[in-house]
């Protein structure tokens, strides 16, 4: 049977580790719970000393790639493990002490030590987390604060971990779907560079005899090939400068607003962005409402989690009308920015008194819609990119053939 290494915590808060043989991880969990232990980490292992030495060597090499800051994955792991410990009955400071020992990276341990020290100094967990806004968002802090107020911090953290997990899945699905197009773009650019820097120069000496008698298309290709060979460093500097300028200008609210507005108008891509933001909006607001945060406060928090400024700014108008007593669903429909199905479901949820439930349903619907929208987008993008690459390579080859034909006419 496979061998597993585990780390678990007793009811007294003592950390224990060891190895067990079992057919799967679920069996390990059951056996640890029978012993009164709460499993924290379970990892498949091998029993040989050579394998252990190999794992140690790999671990040593991985230190070079240790994150220098606390990542979203670290926050998710911390949330899930803290929820497990609190639900097992451990006091908060003891749970934090255990998590420091389980920290996967030095920055995480440093962060948790500071949070623990603040908690021991008399601050609440939410107050301690709020001093690290670069790691914990306003959404996160307010969920924790709501859990403290309701006396169910462990349960609330478990819900928060589930929400973070769903958001992570949404991001990963979009990113993984874009891997192939990125590779295709890289291959296309590499192919063009190879053709222009190695293939075209083979004809330059021959074409030099024709001078200005060459067709314009051939002259352009030769000029581009020479520019890439002799001024490649300037091209790279120019691209870096343009990216830097684009990102710097994007920090201006009015510039970013115009860019986001144009993005929403794009065919296919605009629809995809709208569905991603709708799923994030609905799930975040549902989580806040489920944990006792008021709708008005929830909307101001949700706005900060949204990436598209056009959709985020629309929330301000909805909030204003909500304060005026005009409700939530109807003003959201009047923005005409969010998908009609989502806004109608939210209106139904508000009118029936099941807003939280309907928001969660909208989030589930648009999680699936995002997956379908990504597939549709890639189904069109991939052939377009392949066709574009074929056209560019064909144009280069045709320009060279035109030059060869022009040379033949001069010789004849």
C-alpha positions as CSV (number, residue, x, y, z in Angstrom):
1,X,0.0,0.0,0.0
2,X,1.2,3.6,-0.6
3,X,2.9,5.4,2.2
4,X,1.7,8.8,3.3
5,X,3.3,11.4,5.5
6,X,1.0,13.5,7.7
7,X,0.9,16.5,10.0
8,X,-2.0,16.7,12.4
9,X,-3.2,18.5,15.5
10,X,-4.6,17.1,18.7
11,X,-7.6,18.5,20.6
12,X,-5.0,20.0,23.0
13,X,-3.4,21.8,20.1
14,X,-0.3,19.6,20.0
15,X,1.3,19.1,16.6
16,X,2.2,15.6,15.5
17,X,3.7,14.2,12.4
18,X,4.5,10.7,11.0
19,X,3.9,8.2,8.3
20,X,1.1,5.7,7.6
21,X,0.3,3.2,5.0
22,X,-3.2,3.3,3.4
23,X,-4.9,2.8,0.1
24,X,-5.9,6.4,-0.2
25,X,-5.9,9.8,1.6
26,X,-9.4,9.4,2.9
27,X,-8.4,6.3,4.9
28,X,-5.6,8.3,6.5
29,X,-8.1,11.0,7.4
30,X,-10.4,8.5,9.1
31,X,-7.6,6.8,11.0
32,X,-6.2,10.2,12.3
33,X,-9.7,11.2,13.4
34,X,-10.1,7.9,15.2
35,X,-7.0,8.9,17.2
36,X,-8.5,12.3,18.0
37,X,-6.3,14.1,15.6
38,X,-7.3,16.8,13.1
39,X,-5.3,16.3,9.8
40,X,-3.6,19.4,8.4
41,X,-1.4,18.0,5.7
42,X,-1.3,14.7,4.0
43,X,1.3,14.0,1.3
44,X,2.1,10.8,-0.6
45,X,5.6,9.5,0.2
46,X,8.0,6.6,-0.6
47,X,9.8,4.6,2.0
48,X,13.3,4.3,0.4
49,X,16.2,6.3,1.8
50,X,17.3,7.1,-1.8
51,X,13.9,8.6,-2.5
52,X,14.0,10.6,0.7
53,X,17.4,11.9,-0.2
54,X,16.2,12.8,-3.7
55,X,13.2,14.7,-2.2
56,X,15.6,16.6,0.1
57,X,17.7,17.5,-2.9
58,X,14.7,18.7,-4.8
59,X,13.5,20.7,-1.7
60,X,17.0,22.3,-1.5
61,X,16.8,23.4,-5.2
62,X,13.3,24.7,-4.7
63,X,14.5,27.2,-2.2
64,X,15.8,29.3,-5.1
65,X,12.1,29.6,-6.2
66,X,10.6,30.3,-2.8
67,X,8.1,33.2,-3.1
68,X,9.3,36.5,-1.8
69,X,5.8,37.6,-0.8
70,X,2.5,36.2,0.3
71,X,0.5,34.9,-2.6
72,X,-3.2,34.3,-3.1
73,X,-2.6,30.6,-2.8
74,X,-0.9,31.2,0.6
75,X,-3.9,33.2,1.8
76,X,-6.3,30.4,0.6
77,X,-4.3,27.8,2.5
78,X,-4.0,29.9,5.6
79,X,-7.8,30.5,5.6
80,X,-8.7,26.8,5.1
81,X,-6.3,25.6,7.8
82,X,-7.3,28.3,10.3
83,X,-11.0,27.4,9.8
84,X,-10.1,23.7,10.4
85,X,-8.3,24.5,13.6
86,X,-10.9,26.9,15.0
87,X,-13.7,24.4,14.2
88,X,-11.7,21.8,16.1
89,X,-12.0,24.0,19.2
90,X,-8.6,25.5,19.4
91,X,-8.2,29.0,20.7
92,X,-7.2,31.6,18.1
93,X,-3.7,32.4,19.4
94,X,-2.8,28.7,19.6
95,X,-4.2,28.1,16.1
96,X,-2.0,30.9,14.7
97,X,1.0,29.4,16.6
98,X,0.4,26.1,14.8
99,X,0.0,27.7,11.4
100,X,3.4,29.5,11.9
101,X,5.0,26.1,12.2
102,X,3.2,24.9,9.0
103,X,4.0,28.1,7.0
104,X,5.0,27.1,3.5
105,X,7.3,30.1,3.0
106,X,9.2,32.6,5.2
107,X,7.0,35.6,4.2
108,X,4.0,33.7,5.3
109,X,5.6,32.8,8.7
110,X,6.6,36.5,9.2
111,X,3.0,37.6,8.4
112,X,1.4,35.1,10.8
113,X,3.8,36.0,13.6
114,X,2.8,39.6,13.3
115,X,-0.9,38.7,13.3
116,X,-0.4,36.4,16.3
117,X,1.5,39.1,18.2
118,X,-1.3,41.7,17.5
119,X,-4.0,39.2,18.6
120,X,-2.0,38.5,21.8
121,X,-1.7,42.2,22.3
122,X,-5.5,42.6,22.5
123,X,-6.6,43.2,18.9
124,X,-9.2,41.2,17.2
125,X,-8.2,39.0,14.2
126,X,-9.9,41.4,11.8
127,X,-8.0,44.3,13.2
128,X,-4.7,42.4,12.9
129,X,-5.5,41.4,9.3
130,X,-6.5,45.0,8.4
131,X,-3.0,46.2,9.0
132,X,-1.9,44.0,6.1
133,X,-4.1,45.4,3.3
134,X,-1.5,44.5,0.7
135,X,-2.4,40.8,1.5
136,X,-5.9,40.8,2.9
137,X,-8.5,42.7,0.9
138,X,-11.3,44.8,2.4
139,X,-13.7,41.9,1.4
140,X,-11.6,39.4,3.4
141,X,-11.3,41.6,6.5
142,X,-15.0,42.4,6.5
143,X,-16.0,38.7,6.3
144,X,-13.7,38.0,9.3
145,X,-15.2,40.9,11.2
146,X,-18.7,39.6,10.5
147,X,-17.6,36.1,11.8
148,X,-16.2,37.6,15.0
149,X,-19.4,39.6,15.6
150,X,-21.6,36.4,15.1
151,X,-19.4,34.2,17.2
152,X,-18.9,31.7,14.4
153,X,-15.4,32.6,13.1
154,X,-14.5,29.0,12.2
155,X,-17.7,28.5,10.1
156,X,-17.3,31.9,8.4
157,X,-13.7,31.2,7.5
158,X,-14.7,27.9,6.0
159,X,-17.2,29.7,3.8
160,X,-14.6,32.3,2.9
161,X,-12.2,29.6,1.9
162,X,-14.8,28.0,-0.4
163,X,-15.4,31.4,-2.0
164,X,-11.7,32.0,-2.5
165,X,-11.4,28.5,-4.0
166,X,-14.2,29.2,-6.5
167,X,-12.6,32.5,-7.5
168,X,-9.3,30.7,-7.9
169,X,-10.9,28.1,-10.1
170,X,-12.5,30.8,-12.3
171,X,-9.1,32.5,-12.7
172,X,-7.3,29.2,-13.4
173,X,-9.9,28.2,-16.0
174,X,-9.4,31.4,-17.9
175,X,-5.6,31.3,-17.7
176,X,-5.3,27.7,-18.7
177,X,-7.6,28.3,-21.7
178,X,-5.3,31.1,-22.9
179,X,-2.1,29.0,-22.7
180,X,-2.5,27.7,-26.3
181,X,-3.1,31.1,-27.9
182,X,-0.1,32.5,-26.1
183,X,2.1,29.6,-27.4
184,X,0.7,30.1,-30.8
185,X,1.5,33.8,-30.8
186,X,5.1,33.0,-29.7
187,X,5.5,30.5,-32.4
188,X,4.1,32.9,-35.0
189,X,6.5,35.7,-33.9
190,X,9.5,33.2,-33.8
191,X,8.6,31.9,-37.3
192,X,8.5,35.4,-38.7
193,X,11.8,36.4,-37.1
194,X,13.5,33.3,-38.4
195,X,12.2,33.9,-41.9
196,X,13.2,37.6,-41.9
197,X,16.7,37.1,-40.3
198,X,17.8,33.9,-42.0
199,X,15.8,33.3,-45.1
200,X,15.4,36.7,-46.6
201,X,19.1,37.6,-46.3
202,X,20.0,34.7,-48.6
203,X,18.3,36.7,-51.4
204,X,19.6,40.2,-50.5
205,X,22.9,39.9,-52.4
206,X,21.0,38.8,-55.5
207,X,18.4,41.5,-55.2
208,X,21.1,44.2,-54.6
209,X,21.9,44.1,-58.4
210,X,18.3,45.1,-59.2
211,X,18.4,48.1,-57.0
212,X,15.2,50.2,-57.2
213,X,13.8,48.0,-59.9
214,X,12.6,45.6,-57.2
215,X,8.8,45.6,-56.5
216,X,7.8,47.8,-53.5
217,X,6.7,44.7,-51.5
218,X,10.1,43.1,-51.9
219,X,11.9,46.3,-50.8
220,X,9.7,46.6,-47.7
221,X,10.5,43.0,-46.7
222,X,14.2,43.5,-47.2
223,X,14.1,46.8,-45.2
224,X,12.2,45.0,-42.3
225,X,14.7,42.1,-42.3
226,X,17.6,44.5,-42.1
227,X,16.0,46.5,-39.3
228,X,15.5,43.3,-37.3
229,X,19.1,42.1,-37.8
230,X,20.8,45.4,-37.1
231,X,18.4,47.2,-34.8
232,X,16.9,44.3,-32.8
233,X,18.0,45.9,-29.5
234,X,16.2,49.2,-30.4
235,X,13.1,47.3,-31.3
236,X,13.1,45.5,-27.9
237,X,13.8,48.8,-26.0
238,X,10.9,50.4,-28.0
239,X,8.5,47.6,-27.1
240,X,9.5,47.8,-23.4
241,X,9.0,51.6,-23.5
242,X,5.6,51.3,-25.1
243,X,4.5,48.7,-22.5
244,X,5.8,50.9,-19.7
245,X,4.0,54.0,-21.1
246,X,0.8,52.0,-21.6
247,X,0.8,50.7,-18.0
248,X,1.7,54.2,-16.6
249,X,-1.2,55.9,-18.5
250,X,-3.5,53.1,-17.4
251,X,-3.0,54.3,-13.8
252,X,-5.0,57.4,-14.6
253,X,-8.7,56.8,-13.8
254,X,-10.0,58.5,-16.9
255,X,-7.7,56.6,-19.2
256,X,-8.4,53.3,-17.6
257,X,-12.1,54.0,-17.8
258,X,-12.0,54.6,-21.5
259,X,-9.9,51.4,-22.1
260,X,-12.3,49.3,-20.0
261,X,-15.2,50.8,-21.9
262,X,-13.7,49.9,-25.3
263,X,-12.9,46.4,-24.0
264,X,-16.6,45.8,-23.1
265,X,-17.6,46.8,-26.7
266,X,-15.3,44.2,-28.3
267,X,-17.1,41.2,-29.9
268,X,-16.7,38.0,-27.9
269,X,-14.0,39.4,-25.6
270,X,-16.4,42.0,-24.2
271,X,-19.0,39.4,-23.5
272,X,-16.4,37.2,-21.7
273,X,-15.2,40.1,-19.5
274,X,-18.8,40.9,-18.6
275,X,-19.5,37.3,-17.5
276,X,-16.3,37.0,-15.5
277,X,-17.1,40.2,-13.6
278,X,-20.7,39.2,-13.1
279,X,-19.7,35.9,-11.6
280,X,-17.2,37.6,-9.3
281,X,-19.7,40.3,-8.3
282,X,-22.5,37.8,-7.5
283,X,-20.4,35.4,-5.5
284,X,-18.6,38.1,-3.5
285,X,-21.9,39.8,-2.6
286,X,-23.6,36.5,-1.8
287,X,-20.7,35.7,0.6
288,X,-21.0,39.1,2.3
289,X,-24.7,38.9,2.8
290,X,-24.5,35.3,4.1
291,X,-22.2,36.5,6.8
292,X,-24.3,39.4,8.0
293,X,-22.9,42.3,6.1
294,X,-25.5,44.8,5.0
295,X,-26.3,45.2,1.3
296,X,-25.1,48.8,1.2
297,X,-21.8,47.9,2.9
298,X,-21.5,44.8,0.7
299,X,-21.9,46.8,-2.5
300,X,-19.1,49.2,-1.5
301,X,-16.8,46.3,-0.8
302,X,-17.8,44.4,-4.0
303,X,-16.8,47.4,-6.0
304,X,-13.2,47.1,-4.9
305,X,-13.0,43.4,-6.0
306,X,-14.0,44.2,-9.6
307,X,-11.4,44.7,-12.3
308,X,-13.4,46.5,-15.0
309,X,-13.9,50.2,-13.9
310,X,-16.9,50.7,-16.0
311,X,-18.9,47.9,-14.3
312,X,-17.4,48.9,-10.9
313,X,-18.5,52.6,-11.3
314,X,-22.0,51.4,-12.2
315,X,-22.2,50.0,-8.7
316,X,-22.0,53.6,-7.3
317,X,-25.1,54.6,-9.1
318,X,-26.9,51.5,-7.9
319,X,-25.8,52.3,-4.3
320,X,-27.1,55.8,-4.6
321,X,-30.5,54.7,-5.8
322,X,-30.6,52.0,-3.1
323,X,-30.1,54.7,-0.4
324,X,-33.0,56.6,-2.0
325,X,-35.2,53.6,-1.5
326,X,-35.5,52.5,-5.1
327,X,-34.3,49.0,-4.4
328,X,-31.3,47.1,-5.7
329,X,-32.5,44.9,-8.7
330,X,-34.3,47.6,-10.7
331,X,-31.3,50.1,-10.6
332,X,-29.0,47.3,-11.6
333,X,-31.1,46.6,-14.7
334,X,-31.2,50.3,-15.6
335,X,-27.4,50.3,-15.9
336,X,-27.7,48.1,-19.0
337,X,-24.2,46.9,-18.4
338,X,-24.7,43.6,-16.6
339,X,-26.2,40.6,-18.4
340,X,-30.0,40.6,-18.5
341,X,-30.4,37.1,-17.1
342,X,-28.3,38.0,-14.0
343,X,-30.2,41.3,-13.3
344,X,-33.6,39.6,-13.7
345,X,-32.7,36.8,-11.3
346,X,-31.3,39.3,-8.8
347,X,-34.6,41.3,-9.1
348,X,-36.6,38.2,-8.5
349,X,-34.4,37.3,-5.5
350,X,-34.9,40.8,-4.0
351,X,-38.7,40.7,-4.5
352,X,-39.0,37.2,-3.0
353,X,-36.7,37.9,-0.1
354,X,-34.1,35.4,-1.3
355,X,-31.4,37.7,-2.6
356,X,-28.5,35.8,-1.1
357,X,-29.7,32.5,-2.6
358,X,-30.3,34.1,-6.0
359,X,-26.9,35.7,-6.0
360,X,-25.2,32.4,-5.4
361,X,-27.3,30.9,-8.2
362,X,-26.2,33.7,-10.6
363,X,-22.6,33.1,-9.6
364,X,-22.9,29.4,-10.4
365,X,-24.6,30.1,-13.7
366,X,-22.0,32.6,-14.9
367,X,-19.1,30.3,-13.8
368,X,-20.4,27.9,-16.3
369,X,-21.1,30.7,-18.8
370,X,-17.5,31.8,-18.5
371,X,-16.2,28.3,-19.4
372,X,-18.5,28.2,-22.5
373,X,-17.6,31.8,-23.5
374,X,-13.9,31.0,-23.2
375,X,-14.4,27.9,-25.5
376,X,-16.3,30.0,-28.0
377,X,-13.7,32.7,-27.9
378,X,-10.8,30.3,-28.5
379,X,-12.7,28.4,-31.2
380,X,-12.7,31.6,-33.2
381,X,-9.3,33.0,-32.1
382,X,-7.2,29.9,-32.9
383,X,-8.1,29.6,-36.6
384,X,-7.9,33.4,-37.0
385,X,-4.4,33.4,-35.6
386,X,-3.3,30.4,-37.7
387,X,-4.8,32.1,-40.8
388,X,-3.1,35.4,-39.9
389,X,0.3,33.6,-39.6
390,X,-0.2,31.9,-42.9
391,X,-1.1,35.2,-44.6
392,X,2.0,36.9,-43.2
393,X,4.3,34.1,-44.2
394,X,2.6,33.9,-47.6
395,X,3.1,37.6,-48.1
396,X,6.8,37.4,-47.4
397,X,7.2,34.4,-49.7
398,X,5.2,36.2,-52.4
399,X,7.3,39.3,-52.1
400,X,10.5,37.3,-52.5
401,X,9.0,35.5,-55.6
402,X,8.1,38.9,-57.0
403,X,11.7,40.0,-56.6
404,X,12.9,36.8,-58.3
405,X,10.6,37.4,-61.2
406,X,11.7,41.0,-61.4
407,X,15.4,39.8,-61.6
408,X,14.5,37.3,-64.3
409,X,12.9,40.1,-66.4
410,X,16.1,42.3,-66.0
411,X,18.3,39.4,-67.0
412,X,16.2,38.6,-70.1
